[in-house]
């Protein structure tokens, strides 16, 4: 009776018609479902039962899909992370090529040689003729400086290399020199190499992984052939050798998208002092 | 008239446990079709998703079977609860509106007695059923579940009332009200 009234009022099916329609709604799983369930761990007759002894061997398709998506996502994020994130990039660089070891301890390069045979391009007269204030207008990262001049050296100038986007500040003394270089990590310039035999020591600088190396490339003072450890030749380019006894120490690390390097030449600049200098680095004070 | 499925005495007496492989397989064989239809009724498809959810349901039950303690009847109710939770989870994850695809594959549906249905009548019936199911999925999940249990799975009202901890009359009223609600939005 009520059904008839409802039907008349709304022109819709009666309750009985609804019920009949619902009762006829009897979906059944497809063949693929049955095939998949044949591998279920509880199936005695499973063709794969001999390998499906535990529930872990049975993974529903949705879980497989989720797993595939998860693995793909992790892979993509890792690649993006390595490419973009400075800290991950630092780790990657450290893992692969933070300090690039040369294949041998002798290489051939065109480079300026210092009076003492040290390979220091910075010896070029007038190289550190710029002042820090002028350089800050040219760069796009927050430059750090050594806030208190280390004992025995004093600020003697700075240089901005447009090609490498590098800033190098020189602190010079009677028997020692410190070069503090910084540049955006995005410039993707690798650190220069060290000799194949150079021991590389891991250090932490401002909470970031870095590396410390003693020694440096050295050119011969003349065209003589013999050195204490290596035979050198001049063949057009300058042939140099890695001298582990050279009084040179280098600390390198990355932080906040900037690559830092402190190169110390001379006496009295131990690893501890260089680390202390590195930790003290601070932004240029605002006036 | 209705091909009602209900928990028969075999299930409640023989499947006293689902802990071992043989018992679980028997349990699966006895219940998978009802679980599949139950999930389909709550979820709305497409069929591949329903199959995944059904597989997930049994997989979870298999993993958790040692923590289950009860007879076959309780196990059946337990696995439906697992299925219901998975359906709700899938809603949350997908945040999607239900797109019914029940008629994508006619072979997936059983017609009670096809010989009694004229092809033209079948088309009309299919269309009406499609509309009904579409509207059904706009109802609250509890109401939908009552309807699915009652008609797709053929549960007696008493059993549904027990599951929802309600009086039989309350379930009946809820279903009738749902029909009224469906009728209100039924296309002219």
Interface residues (C-beta under 8 A of the other chain):
Chain A: X6 X10 X11 X12 X13 X15 X17 X18 X19 X20 X21 X22 X23 X24 X25 X26 X27 X28 X29 X30 X32 X33 X36 X37 X40 X41 X42 X43 X44 X55 X58 X59 X60 X61 X62 X63
Chain B: X1 X2 X3 X21 X22 X24 X25 X28 X32 X33 X36 X37 X40 X41 X45 X47 X50 X51 X52 X53 X54 X55 X56 X58 X59 X62 X63 X102 X105 X108 X109 X110 X111 X112 X125 X128 X129 X132 X133 X147 X150 X151 X152 X154 X176 X179 X180 X182 X183 X184 X186 X188
